[in-house]
Amino acid sequence: MKGGLPVDVERLRAEFPDLTDGELRAYVTVTQRVLGEPATRAQTMREILDRSRQAQQKEASGARLSEDEEVLVHYLSALARMQQTTVRRVP
């Protein structure tokens, strides 16, 4: 089951085995949010990335994160792991 994603979650899990369960959940949650509003996808993505970076900085300062901020930090972590894996595969 894709769960509203362009790729099946199990395929993501197989392709990116280093993803934690929290990172995968965050990736699914955020991706579904972005894909849910086709007319505003680009703006939504920009806002999510901005808020994700802010949440990451907040976490680095030792401040407590909201539940939504935790999802955003996990999302950035998932993207970083996925990009590292993809870069390693390119000959």
C-alpha angles and dihedrals in degrees: 000000000000097000092214093312127124088232130043113256092231090055089052089049091051095045095045106033092165092068113109119226089252092052092048092048090049092048091051093045095049095041091052089049092052095045092046093076109043094178093057102032097120094047092044091051092050091050092048093050092048092049091045092055091047090051090049090053091047090052091048089055090056096250121144115257128221118237091259091050090051089054090050093050090050089049092056090047090051091051091050092050092046092050092048091051092048093048092051090054096055110096 
